[in-house]
């Protein structure tokens, strides 16, 4: 009797043939010591873009590029697009190859992809990703387990789409849209399109910078059915070799055989009802409207005896109120980007019951259960969320993506102990401890496409311990392969005096780490600071260095912002103001000396350093400390302390309601306090989790950096025995 299935791959679908049933297998309890020293790598937010995908059949051949394998044609996004996005589009291609080579060298056999494994689910890029995953599976025996993110798919169903900012010849941007997009069906120009219809417009409407539109279905955005079928061998469907597989909709949970699991996991059997107001089905209430049945790709898999990997599909595509009733119309649904687990609780309630049941069965059978999904289960601001809302506004800094306390409690009450997430492109560790004793660890794994590029390794140990290690990428082979094209782009932008031109010093980066750091620096300058920071704080910080900030924290006299500016710039100002500033300077010097510092050392950094460090720490948590001098971070800690003392002393000596501390001082203090909080309230680099007691122990010394990939080898390209394989 055969004990395997043969998978025949077409362009978008996988057909299962030649499957002979295995005899039913009684599920046995397994001592989780069998999984001791087992390692699983977690790599969310790859945002894979196949830079050497073939568009030539659609009148776009790409840019000739010299590679280790000869001249190839690159279909890449512009540097301008990259530096206005929270993710890289192009260089993460090379980062993925370097990370997978590192994983293969470590002999890790299980890799989880917690969402956004593609960048908007385009066929060209998904086929390229599949080719790479297939090769590493064949060559090294690595099993991949994917869970979807908000970029794969962007809507439940396939729909026309495209990007305005591929890079074309002569440094100009090249719009490429799918053939059913209005730009192709109506022969419009970018200039004629409504601004909300252009996916990556972001108010950069420089028509002279672009070539005419190319039409290609390689850039349509695929829905669930196509994506799950294309990557079905990488977690979404059961296959020979798995010890167990189920979905939330499986009926058979006491016995396991491949034929039954395959039948129950078919796409048409994995749907649930969702309404505008909440979950449908048995949860539907009388007032619910705009209800549809949507696919859900969640699954539980046991790839090796004793290990259960729970892949949760936390995408929630809430139906629009007053939708047109067409169940296949993607426009009837909101995107899932800001929904996360807050909406899972209200609109996919059945998943909580399933998770609770899985946890109970894992405990009864002695399985080690690790969950992963795209969205965070816990707060990821290190306790700074309230300060951020007060300083920047409740709708800024992605605060709407933060799970509520009630959401985290509901998830912890399922009994789940450990969850690995992505979505935010940050490195962080969250710990929830409930009054009932439940403890939930949420591990935010970084992205390979952002600063600091890294992935996580979880090593299962005995006695309910899990070791978590962060592997950062520094030297990535070929990361600068596309730089000649970016130079052409920059030269063109300069020739037409384009506004907000990006800093070409990024092309001086010596390694991938430096490149992502420059990406963050420019992202802060071009997007974050103008959009997120209060204008008065931005303007004030431009005039201040660290020494003046410490002086400001010691200022006892209430003076206006205009008076402060005059005093800082040594311009004509009131004598009382000058004396107050001089007194504050003397006091700042005393404070610095008491803390083993000098006031002069604070003058070594400026507003630019502070703003970049702010986003370094937000993105990388403790990993960022390798790029921030110990002295400067000590400066930040002292500043946060002194601004807080200043506010408290002001409250003691004045009626706070009638005589509050000047607003600019409050805001500066809050900003620096947020920066310091971003350094983390729990270990996030290398640490040990005790799942039964909820303890977390750092395994990093004060000087130990995270594990760093520093390979200089050129990764071999995927083999060409699969359609569309590209190096």
For each residue, the residues with C-beta under 8 A, 3 or more apart:
1: 20 21 22
2: 18 19 20
3: 20 22 240 258
4: 19 240
5: 16 17 18 19 239 240 258 262
6: 16 17 18 19
7: 14 15 16 232 233 239
8: 14 15 17
9: 14 230 722 723
10: 13 14 15
11: 123 127 723
12: 123 222 226 229 230
13: 10 226 229 230
14: 7 8 9 10 229 230 232 233 237
15: 7 8 10
16: 5 6 7 19 262
17: 5 6 8
18: 2 5 6
19: 2 4 5 6 16 258 259 262
20: 1 2 3 259
21: 1 257 258 259 260
22: 1 3 25 257 258 259
23: 257
24: 255 256 257 260
25: 22 255 256 257
26: 254 255
27: 244 254 255 256 365
28: 365
29: 364 365 366
30: 34 305 306 365 366 367
31: 34 306 366
32: 35 36 306 366 367 368 460 464
33: 36 306 462
34: 30 31 305 306
35: 32 38 304 305 306 307 368 460
36: 32 33 460 461 462
37: 459 460 461
38: 35 110 304 306 307 368 459 460
39: 106 108 109 110 457 458 459 460
40: 108 110 111 112 307 309 370 457 458 460
41: 103 108 110 111 112 455 456 457 458
42: 111 112 114 372 420 443 445 455 456 457 458
43: 46 96 99 111 112 113 114 445 448 455
44: 113 114 115 116 149 374 420 421 422 423 445 447
45: 87 115 116 149 422 423 425 446 447 448 449 450
46: 43 92 96 113 116 117 118 129 447 448 449
47: 87 88 89 92 116 117 118 119 151 447 449
48: 92 93 96 117 118 119 125 128 129 132
49: 76 77 89 90 92 93 119 125
50: 53 75 93 124 125 127 128 129 726
51: 74 75 76 90 93 482
52: 62 72 73 74 75 128 726 727
53: 50 75 124 125 127 128 218 724 726
54: 57 73 124 724 726
55: 58 60 61 62 75 124 176 214 216 218
56: 59 60 61 62 73
57: 54 216
58: 55 176 214 215 216 217 218
59: 56 214
60: 55 56 75 166 168 174 176 214 216
61: 55 56 73
62: 52 55 56 65 73 74 75 76
63: 73 74 75 76 167 168 169 485
64: 71 72 73 74
65: 62 71 72 73 74 481 482 484 485
66: 71 481
67: 70 71 72 478 481 727
68: 478 714
69: 72 717 727
70: 67
71: 64 65 66 67
72: 52 64 65 67 69 726 727
73: 52 54 56 61 62 63 64 65
74: 51 52 62 63 64 65 90 482 485
75: 50 51 52 53 55 60 62 63 124 166
76: 49 51 62 63 89 90 166 167 482 485
77: 49 81 82 89 90 163 165 166 167
78: 81 82 165 166 167 173 489
79: 82 83 167 486 489 490 502 506
80: 83 84 165 173 204 489 493 502
81: 77 78 84 85 89 163 165 173 200
82: 77 78 79 85 88 89 90 519
83: 79 80 502 506 519 522 523 526
84: 80 81 200 202 204 523 526 527
85: 81 82 88 89 200 523
86: 425 450 523
87: 45 47 92 119 425 447 449 450
88: 47 82 85 91 92 449 450 516 519
89: 47 49 76 77 81 82 85 92 119 449
90: 49 51 74 76 77 82 93 482
91: 88 94 95 449 476 479 482 512 515
92: 46 47 48 49 87 88 89 95 96 447 448 449 453
93: 48 49 50 51 90 96 97
94: 91 97 98 476 477 478 479 481 512 715
95: 91 92 98 99 448 449 453 473 476 479 512
96: 43 46 48 92 93 99 100 132 448
97: 93 94 100 101 132 477 715
98: 94 95 101 102 473 476 477 512 709 711 715
99: 43 95 96 102 103 448 455 471 473 709
100: 96 97 103 104 111 132 136 142 715
101: 97 98 104 105 711 713 715
102: 98 99 105 106 471 709 711
103: 41 99 100 106 108 111 136 142
104: 100 101 107 108 136 139 140 142
105: 101 102
106: 39 102 103 457
107: 104
108: 39 40 41 103 104 111 142 457
109: 39 140 141 142 143
110: 38 39 40 41 142 143 145 303 304 307 309
111: 40 41 42 43 100 103 108 142 143 144 145
112: 40 41 42 43 144 145 146 147 309 311 372 420
113: 43 44 46 117 144 145 146 147 234 235
114: 42 43 44 147 149 372 373 374 420 421 422 445
115: 44 45 147 148 149 150 151 152 373 374 375 422 423
116: 44 45 46 47 119 149 150 151 152 374 422 423 447
117: 46 47 48 113 129 146 149 152 231
118: 46 47 48 121 122 125 126 129 151 152 227
119: 47 48 49 87 89 116 122 125 151
120: 151 152 154 161 221
121: 118 125 126 151 152 153 154 221 222 223 227
122: 118 119 125 126 161 218 219 220 221 222
123: 11 12 126 127 217 218 220 222 226
124: 50 53 54 55 75 127 128 218 219 724
125: 48 49 50 53 118 119 121 122 128 129
126: 118 121 122 123 129 130 152 222 227 230 231
127: 11 50 53 123 124 130 131 230 723 724
128: 48 50 52 53 124 125 131 132 724 725 726
129: 46 48 50 117 118 125 126 132 133 231
130: 126 127 133 134 230 231 234 722
131: 127 128 134 135 718 722 724 725 726
132: 48 96 97 100 128 129 135 136 718
133: 129 130 136 137 144 231 234
134: 130 131 137 138 233 718 722
135: 131 132 138 139 718 719 722 725
136: 100 103 104 132 133 139 140 142 144
137: 133 134 140 141 142 143 144 233 234
138: 134 135 719
139: 104 135 136
140: 104 109 136 137
141: 109 137
142: 100 103 104 108 109 110 111 136 137
143: 109 110 111 137 234 241 303
144: 111 112 113 133 136 137 234 235
145: 110 111 112 113 234 235 301 303 309 311 372
146: 112 113 117 231 234 235 236 311
147: 112 113 114 115 235 297 298 311 312 313 372 373 374
148: 115 152 153 224 227 297 313 315 374
149: 44 45 114 115 116 117 152 315 374 422 423
150: 115 116 154 315 335 336 337 374 423
151: 47 115 116 118 119 120 121 154
152: 115 116 117 118 120 121 126 148 149 227
153: 121 148 156 157 158 221 222 223 224 227 315
154: 120 121 150 151 159 161 221 335
155: 159 221 223 317 330 333 335
156: 153 223 224 294 295 317 330 333
157: 153 223 224 225 328 329 330
158: 153 220 221 222 223 225 226 330
159: 154 155 220 221 223 330 331
160: 177 178 179 180 181 182 220 221
161: 120 122 154 177 178 181 199 219 220 221
162: 175 176 177 178 181 183 199 219 220
163: 77 81 166 175 176 177 199 200 219
164: 173 175 190 198 199 200 201 210
165: 77 78 80 81 173 174 175 200
166: 60 75 76 77 78 163 173 174 175 176
167: 63 76 77 78 79 171 172 173 174 485 489
168: 60 63 172 173 174 210 211
169: 63 172 211
170: 488 492
171: 167 485 488 489 490 491 492 493
172: 167 168 169 209 210 211 492
173: 78 80 81 164 165 166 167 168 209 210 211
174: 60 165 166 167 168 210 211 214
175: 162 163 164 165 166 183 190 210 211 212 213 214
176: 55 58 60 162 163 166 213 214 215 216 218 219
177: 160 161 162 163 181 183 184 213 214 215 216 219
178: 160 161 162 181 184 215 216 217 218 219 220
179: 160 184 185 215 216 217
180: 160 184 185 217 220
181: 160 161 162 177 178 184 185 215
182: 160 185 186 188 193 197
183: 162 175 177 186 187 188 189 190 193 213 215
184: 177 178 179 180 181 187 213 215
185: 179 180 181 182
186: 182 183
187: 183 184
188: 182 183 192 193
189: 183 192 193 207 212 213
190: 164 175 183 193 198 205 207 210 213
191: 205 207
192: 188 189
193: 182 183 188 189 190 197 198
194: 197 198
195: 198 201 203 205
196:
197: 182 193 194
198: 164 190 193 194 195 201
199: 161 162 163 164
200: 81 84 85 163 164 165
201: 164 195 198 204 205
202: 84
203: 195
204: 80 84 201 500
205: 190 191 195 201
206: 209 210 496 498
207: 189 190 191 210
208: 496
209: 172 173 206 492 493 496 498
210: 164 168 172 173 174 175 190 206 207
211: 168 169 172 173 174 175 214
212: 175 189
213: 175 176 177 183 184 189 190
214: 55 58 59 60 174 175 176 177 211
215: 58 176 177 178 179 181 183 184
216: 55 57 58 60 176 177 178 179 219
217: 58 123 178 179 180 220
218: 53 55 58 122 123 124 176 178
219: 122 124 161 162 163 176 177 178 216
220: 122 123 158 159 160 161 162 178 180 217
221: 120 121 122 153 154 155 158 159 160 161
222: 12 121 122 123 126 153 158 226 227 230
223: 121 153 155 156 157 158 159 226 227 330
224: 148 153 156 157 227 228 267 294 295 297
225: 157 158 228 229 267 295
226: 12 13 123 158 222 223 229 230
227: 118 121 126 148 152 153 222 223 224 230 231
228: 224 225 231 232 236 237 267 295 297
229: 12 13 14 225 226 232 267
230: 9 12 13 14 126 127 130 222 226 227
231: 117 126 129 130 133 146 227 228 234 235 236
232: 7 14 228 229 236 237
233: 7 14 134 137 237 239
234: 113 130 133 137 143 144 145 146 231
235: 113 144 145 146 147 231 299 301 311
236: 146 228 231 232 297 299
237: 14 228 232 233 245 262 265
238: 242 245 258 261 262 265 301
239: 5 7 233 242 258
240: 3 4 5 258
241: 143 303
242: 238 239 245 258 261 301 302 303
243: 256 302 303 304 305
244: 27 256 261 300 301 302 308
245: 237 238 242 256 261 265 299 300 301 302
246: 250 252 253 261 264 265 299 300
247: 250 264 265 269 270 296 298 299 300
248: 270 272 296 298 350 351 354
249: 264 269 270 271 272 296
250: 246 247 253 261 264 265
251: 264
252: 246 255 256 260 261 264
253: 246 250 361
254: 26 27
255: 24 25 26 27 252 260
256: 24 25 27 243 244 245 252 260 261
257: 21 22 23 24 25 260 261
258: 3 5 19 21 22 238 239 240 242 261 262
259: 19 20 21 22 262 263
260: 21 24 252 255 256 257 263 264
261: 238 242 244 245 246 250 252 256 257 258 264 265
262: 5 16 19 237 238 258 259 265 266
263: 259 260 266 269
264: 246 247 249 250 251 252 260 261 269
265: 237 238 245 246 247 250 261 262 269 270 299
266: 262 263 269 270
267: 224 225 228 229 270 295
268: 271
269: 247 249 263 264 265 266
270: 247 248 249 265 266 267 295 296 297 298
271: 249 268 293 294 295 296
272: 248 249 279 280 281 293 294 296 348 350
273: 279 280 281 284 291 292 293 294
274: 279 280 291 292 293 294 316 317 318 319 347 348
275: 278 279 280 284 288 289 290 291 292 319 347
276: 288 289 290 291 318 319 320 321 323
277: 285 287 288 289
278: 275 283 284 285 288 346 347 349
279: 272 273 274 275 283 284 346 347 348 349 350
280: 272 273 274 275 283 284 288 291 293
281: 272 273 284 350
282:
283: 278 279 280 349 350
284: 273 275 278 279 280 281 288 291
285: 277 278 288
286:
287: 277
288: 275 276 277 278 280 284 285 291
289: 275 276 277 321
290: 275 276 319 320 321 322 323 332
291: 273 274 275 276 280 284 288 319
292: 273 274 275 319 323 327 332 333
293: 271 272 273 274 280 327
294: 156 224 271 272 273 274 317 333
295: 156 224 225 228 267 270 271
296: 247 248 249 270 271 272 313 348 351
297: 147 148 224 228 236 270 311 313
298: 147 247 248 270 311 312 313 351 354
299: 235 236 245 246 247 265 311
300: 244 245 246 247 308 309 310 311 358
301: 145 235 238 242 244 245 308 309 311
302: 242 243 244 245 305 306 307 308 309 367
303: 110 143 145 241 242 243 307 309
304: 35 38 110 243 307
305: 30 34 35 243 302
306: 30 31 32 33 34 35 38 302 366 367 368
307: 35 38 40 110 302 303 304 367 368 370 460
308: 244 300 301 302 358 362 367 368 369 370
309: 40 110 112 145 300 301 302 303 370 371 372
310: 300 355 358 369 370 371 372 416
311: 112 145 146 147 235 297 298 299 300 301 371 372 373
312: 147 298 351 355 371 372 373
313: 147 148 296 297 298 351 373
314: 340 341 344 348 351 373 374 375
315: 148 149 150 153 336 339 374
316: 274 336 339 340 343 344 347 348
317: 155 156 274 294 333 334 335 336 339
318: 274 276 333 334 339 343 347
319: 274 275 276 290 291 292 323 332 333 334
320: 276 290 323 331 332 333 334
321: 276 289 290
322: 290
323: 276 290 292 319 320 326 329 332 333
324: 329 331 332
325: 332
326: 323 329 332
327: 292 293 332
328: 157
329: 157 323 324 326 332
330: 155 156 157 158 159 223 333
331: 159 320 324
332: 290 292 319 320 323 324 325 326 327 329
333: 155 156 292 294 317 318 319 320 323 330
334: 317 318 319 320 339
335: 150 154 155 317 338 339
336: 150 315 316 317 339 340 343
337: 150 401
338: 335 400 401
339: 315 316 317 318 334 335 336 342 343 344 347 375
340: 314 316 336 343 344 375 376 401 403 423
341: 314 344 345 375 376 377 403 407 411
342: 339 345 346 403 404 407
343: 316 318 336 339 340 346 347 348
344: 314 316 339 340 341 347 348 351 352 375 407
345: 341 342 349 352 406 407 410
346: 278 279 342 343 349
347: 274 275 278 279 316 318 339 343 344
348: 272 274 279 296 314 316 343 344 351
349: 278 279 283 345 346 352 353
350: 248 272 279 281 283 353 354
351: 248 296 298 312 313 314 344 348 354 355
352: 344 345 349 355 356 410 411 414
353: 349 350 356 357
354: 248 298 350 351 357 358
355: 310 312 351 352 358 359 371 411 414 416
356: 352 353 359 360 413 414 415
357: 353 354 360 361
358: 300 308 310 354 355 361 362 369
359: 355 356 362 363 369 414 415 416
360: 356 357 363 364 415
361: 253 357 358 364 365 367
362: 308 358 359 365 367 368 369
363: 359 360 366 367 415
364: 29 360 361
365: 27 28 29 30 361 362
366: 29 30 31 32 306 363
367: 30 32 302 306 307 308 361 362 363
368: 32 35 38 306 307 308 362 460
369: 308 310 358 359 362 416 417 418
370: 40 307 308 309 310 418 419 420 458 466
371: 309 310 311 312 355 416 418 419 420
372: 42 112 114 145 147 309 310 311 312 419 420 421
373: 114 115 147 311 312 313 314 419 421
374: 44 114 115 116 147 148 149 150 314 315 421 422 423
375: 115 314 339 340 341 344 401 403 421 422 423
376: 340 341 379 380 401 402 403 421 423 424 430 442 444
377: 341 403 407 408 411 419 421 430 432 440 442
378: 403 408 430 431 432 440 442
379: 376 383 385 402 403 405 408 430
380: 376 402 424 426 428 430 442 444
381: 384 385 388 402 677 678
382: 428 621 677 678 679 680 681
383: 379 677 681
384: 381 387 388 673 674 677 678
385: 379 381 388 389 399 402
386: 389 390
387: 384 390 391 670 673 674 677
388: 381 384 385 391 392 396 397 399 674
389: 385 386 392 393 394 399
390: 386 387 670
391: 387 388 534 537 667 670 671 674
392: 388 389 396 397 532 533 534
393: 389 396
394: 389 399
395: 399 400
396: 388 392 393 399 531 532
397: 388 392 532
398: 401 402 424
399: 385 388 389 394 395 396 402
400: 338 395
401: 337 338 340 375 376 398 423 424
402: 376 379 380 381 385 398 399
403: 340 341 342 375 376 377 378 379 407 408 411
404: 342 407 408
405: 379 408 409
406: 345 409 410
407: 341 342 344 345 377 403 404 410 411
408: 377 378 379 403 404 405 411 412 432 440
409: 405 406 412 413 432 434
410: 345 352 406 407 413 414
411: 341 352 355 377 403 407 408 414 416 419 432 440
412: 408 409 416 432 434 438 439 440
413: 356 409 410 434 436 438
414: 352 355 356 359 410 411
415: 356 359 360 363 438
416: 310 355 359 369 371 411 412 419 440
417: 369 439 440 441 691
418: 369 370 371 440 441 443 458 466 689 691
419: 370 371 372 373 377 411 416 440 441 442 443
420: 42 44 112 114 370 371 372 442 443 445 456 458
421: 44 114 372 373 374 375 376 377 424 442 443 444 445
422: 44 45 114 115 116 149 374 375 425 444 445 447
423: 44 45 115 116 149 150 340 374 375 376 401
424: 376 380 398 401 421 428 444
425: 45 86 87 422 446 447 449 450 619
426: 380 444 446 618 619 620 621
427: 444 445 446 452 454 470 619 620 621 622 623 684 685
428: 380 382 424 443 444 621 680 684
429: 441 442 443 444 468 621 680 682 683 684 687 696
430: 376 377 378 379 380 441 442 443 444 682
431: 378 439 440 441 442 682 694 696
432: 377 378 408 409 411 412 438 439 440 442
433: 437 438 439 694
434: 409 412 413 437 438 439
435:
436: 413
437: 433 434
438: 412 413 415 432 433 434
439: 412 417 431 432 433 434 691 693 694
440: 377 378 408 411 412 416 417 418 419 431 432
441: 417 418 419 429 430 431 689 691 694 696
442: 376 377 378 380 419 420 421 429 430 431 432
443: 42 418 419 420 421 428 429 430 456 458 468
444: 376 380 421 422 424 426 427 428 429 430 684
445: 42 43 44 114 420 421 422 427 454 455 456
446: 45 425 426 427 450 452 453 454 455 456 470 472 619 620 623
447: 44 45 46 47 87 92 116 422 425 450 453
448: 43 45 46 92 95 96 99 453 454 455 473
449: 45 46 47 87 88 89 91 92 95 425 453
450: 45 86 87 88 425 446 447 453 516 519 520 619
451: 516 517 519 520 616 619 620
452: 427 446 472 513 516 517 619 620 623 624
453: 92 95 446 447 448 449 450 472 473 476 512 513 516
454: 427 445 446 448 470 471 472 473 623 706
455: 41 42 43 99 445 446 448 470 471
456: 41 42 420 443 445 446 468 469 470 471
457: 39 40 41 42 106 108 468 469 470 471
458: 39 40 41 42 370 418 420 443 466 467 468
459: 37 38 39 466 467 468 469
460: 32 35 36 37 38 39 40 307 368 465 466
461: 36 37 465 466 467 688
462: 33 36 465
463:
464: 32 690 691 692
465: 460 461 462 688 689 690 691
466: 370 418 458 459 460 461 688 689 691
467: 458 459 461 686 687 688 689 699
468: 429 443 456 457 458 459 686 687 688 689
469: 456 457 459 686 706 707
470: 427 446 454 455 456 457 623 684 685 686 706 707
471: 99 102 454 455 456 457 706 707 708 709
472: 446 452 453 454 513 623 705 706 707 708 709
473: 95 98 99 448 453 454 476 512 513 708 709
474: 511 512 513 708 709 710
475: 511 512 513 709 710 711 712
476: 91 94 95 98 453 473 479 511 512 709
477: 94 97 98 711 712 713 714 715
478: 67 68 94 481 714 715
479: 91 94 95 476 509 511 512 515
480: 483 507 509 515
481: 65 66 67 94 478
482: 51 65 74 76 90 91 485 486
483: 480 486 487 507
484: 65 487 488
485: 63 65 74 76 167 171 482 488 489
486: 79 482 483 489 490 504 507
487: 483 484 490 491 504 507
488: 170 171 484 485 491 492
489: 78 79 80 167 171 485 486 492 493
490: 79 171 486 487 493 494 501 502 504 507
491: 171 487 488 494 495
492: 170 171 172 209 488 489 495 496
493: 80 171 209 489 490 496 498 501 502
494: 490 491 497 498 501
495: 491 492
496: 206 208 209 492 493
497: 494
498: 206 209 493 494 501
499:
500: 204 526
501: 490 493 494 498
502: 79 80 83 490 493 506 522 526
503: 506 518 521 522 525
504: 486 487 490 507
505: 508 518
506: 79 83 502 503 509 515 518 519 522
507: 480 483 486 487 490 504
508: 505
509: 479 480 506 512 514 515 517 518
510: 514
511: 474 475 476 479 514 515
512: 91 94 95 98 453 473 474 475 476 479 509 515 516
513: 452 453 472 473 474 475 516 517
514: 509 510 511 517 518
515: 91 479 480 506 509 511 512 518 519
516: 88 450 451 452 453 512 513 519 520
517: 451 452 509 513 514 520 521 616 627
518: 503 505 506 509 514 515 521 522
519: 82 83 88 450 451 506 515 516 522 523
520: 450 451 516 517 523 524 612 615 616 619
521: 503 517 518 524 525 612
522: 83 502 503 506 518 519 525 526
523: 83 84 85 86 519 520 526 527 528 615
524: 520 521 527 528 529 611 612 614 615
525: 503 521 522 528 529
526: 83 84 500 502 522 523 530
527: 84 523 524 530 531
528: 523 524 525 531 532 533 615
529: 524 525 532 533 538 611
530: 526 527 533 538
531: 396 527 528
532: 392 396 397 528 529
533: 392 528 529 530 537 538 611
534: 391 392 537 538 667
535: 538 539
536: 539 540 561 663 664 667
537: 391 533 534 540 541 664 667 668 671
538: 529 530 533 534 535 541 542
539: 535 536 542 543
540: 536 537 543 544 561 564 565 664 668
541: 537 538 544 607 610 611 668
542: 538 539 607
543: 539 540 548 565 568 569 607
544: 540 541 548 549 552 568 606 607
545: 548 549 602 603 604 605 606 607
546: 549 550 601 602 603 604 605 606 610 632 635 639
547: 550 551 588 599 600 602 603
548: 543 544 545 551 552 568 603
549: 544 545 546 552 553 602 639 668 672
550: 546 547 553 554 588 591 592 599 602 635 638 639 642
551: 547 548 554 555 581 584 585 588
552: 544 548 549 555 564 584 665 668
553: 549 550 588 639 642 643 645 646 665 669
554: 550 551 584 585 587 588 591 642 646
555: 551 552 559 564 580 581 584 646 665
556: 580 583 584
557: 576 577 580
558: 659 661 662
559: 555 563 564 567 577 580 662
560: 563 564 662
561: 536 540 564 565 662 664
562: 565 566
563: 559 560 566 567 573 574 577
564: 540 552 555 559 560 561 567 568 577 664
565: 540 543 561 562 568 569 571
566: 562 563 569 571 572 573 577
567: 559 563 564 570 571 573 577 578 580 581
568: 543 544 548 564 565 581
569: 543 565 566
570: 567
571: 565 566 567
572: 566
573: 563 566 567 577 578
574: 563 577 578
575: 578 579
576: 557 579 580
577: 557 559 563 564 566 567 573 574 580 581
578: 567 573 574 575 581 582
579: 575 576 582 583
580: 555 556 557 559 567 576 577 583 584
581: 551 555 567 568 577 578 584 585
582: 578 579 585 586
583: 556 579 580 586 587
584: 551 552 554 555 556 580 581 587 588
585: 551 554 581 582 588 589 599
586: 582 583 589 590
587: 554 583 584 590 591
588: 547 550 551 553 554 584 585 591 592 599
589: 585 586 592 593 598 599
590: 586 587 593 594
591: 550 554 587 588 594 595 638 642
592: 550 588 589 595 597 598 599 601 602 638
593: 589 590 596 597 598 599
594: 590 591
595: 591 592 634 638
596: 593
597: 592 593 601 602 631 634 635 638
598: 589 592 593 601 602
599: 547 550 585 588 589 592 593 602 603
600: 547 603
601: 546 592 597 598 604 631 635
602: 545 546 547 549 550 592 597 598 599 605 635
603: 545 546 547 548 599 600
604: 545 546 601 632
605: 545 546 602 609 610 632 635
606: 544 545 546 609 610
607: 541 542 543 544 545 610 611
608: 611 612
609: 605 606 612 613 632
610: 541 546 605 606 607 613 614 636 672 675
611: 524 529 533 541 607 608 614 615
612: 520 521 524 608 609 615 616
613: 609 610 616 617 624 628 632 633 636 675
614: 524 610 611 617 618 671 674 675 678
615: 520 523 524 528 611 612 618 619
616: 451 517 520 612 613 619 620 624 627 628
617: 613 614 620 621 624 628 675 678 679
618: 426 614 615 678
619: 425 426 427 446 450 451 452 520 615 616 624
620: 426 427 446 451 452 616 617 623 624
621: 382 426 427 428 429 617 624 678 679 680 684 685
622: 427 625 679 680 683 684 685 700
623: 427 446 452 454 470 472 620 626 684 685 706
624: 452 613 616 617 619 620 621 627 628 679
625: 622 628 630 633 679
626: 623 705 706
627: 517 616 624
628: 613 616 617 624 625 632 633
629: 632 633
630: 625 633 634
631: 597 601 634 635
632: 546 604 605 609 613 628 629 635 636
633: 613 625 628 629 630 636 637 679
634: 595 597 630 631 637 638
635: 546 550 597 601 602 605 631 632 638 639
636: 610 613 632 633 639 640 672 675 676
637: 633 634 640 641 676
638: 550 591 592 595 597 634 635 641 642
639: 546 549 550 553 635 636 642 643 672
640: 636 637 643 644 669 672 673 675 676
641: 637 638 644 645
642: 550 553 554 591 638 639 645 646
643: 553 639 640 646 647 665 668 669 670 672 673
644: 640 641 647 648 669 673
645: 553 641 642 648 649
646: 553 554 555 642 643 649 650 661 665 669
647: 643 644 650 651 661 665 666 669
648: 644 645 651 652
649: 645 646 652 653
650: 646 647 653 654 656 659 660 661
651: 647 648 654 656 661
652: 648 649
653: 649 650
654: 650 651 658 659 660
655: 658 659
656: 650 651 659 660 661
657: 660
658: 654 655
659: 558 650 654 655 656
660: 650 654 656 657 663 666
661: 558 646 647 650 651 656 665 666
662: 558 559 560 561 665 666
663: 536 660 666 667
664: 536 537 540 561 564 667 668
665: 552 553 555 643 646 647 661 662 668 669
666: 647 660 661 662 663 669 670
667: 391 534 536 537 663 664 670 671
668: 537 540 541 549 552 643 664 665 671 672
669: 553 640 643 644 646 647 665 666 672 673
670: 387 390 391 643 666 667 673 674
671: 391 537 614 667 668 674 675
672: 549 610 636 639 640 643 668 669 675 676
673: 384 387 640 643 644 669 670 676 677
674: 384 387 388 391 614 670 671 677 678
675: 610 613 614 617 636 640 671 672 678 679
676: 636 637 640 672 673 679
677: 381 382 383 384 387 673 674 681
678: 381 382 384 614 617 618 621 674 675
679: 382 617 621 622 624 625 633 675 676
680: 382 428 429 621 622 683 684
681: 382 383 677
682: 429 430 431 687 696
683: 429 622 680 686 687 696 697 698 699 700
684: 427 428 429 444 470 621 622 623 680 687
685: 427 470 621 622 623 698 700 706
686: 467 468 469 470 683 698 699 700 704 706 707
687: 429 467 468 682 683 684 696 697 698 699 700
688: 461 465 466 467 468 696 697 699
689: 418 441 465 466 467 468 695 696
690: 464 465 693 694 695 696 697
691: 417 418 439 441 464 465 466 694
692: 464
693: 439 690
694: 431 433 439 441 690 691
695: 689 690
696: 429 431 441 682 683 687 688 689 690
697: 683 687 688 690
698: 683 685 686 687
699: 467 683 686 687 688
700: 622 683 685 686 687 704 706
701: 704
702:
703:
704: 686 700 701
705: 472 626 708
706: 454 469 470 471 472 623 626 685 686 700
707: 469 470 471 472 686
708: 471 472 473 474 705
709: 98 99 102 471 472 473 474 475 476
710: 474 475
711: 98 101 102 475 477
712: 475 477
713: 101 477
714: 68 477 478
715: 94 97 98 100 101 477 478
716:
717: 69 725 726 727
718: 131 132 134 135 722 725 726 727
719: 135 138 722 725
720: 725
721: 725
722: 9 130 131 134 135 718 719 725
723: 9 11 127
724: 53 54 124 127 128 131
725: 128 131 135 717 718 719 720 721 722
726: 50 52 53 54 72 128 131 717 718
727: 52 67 69 72 717 718
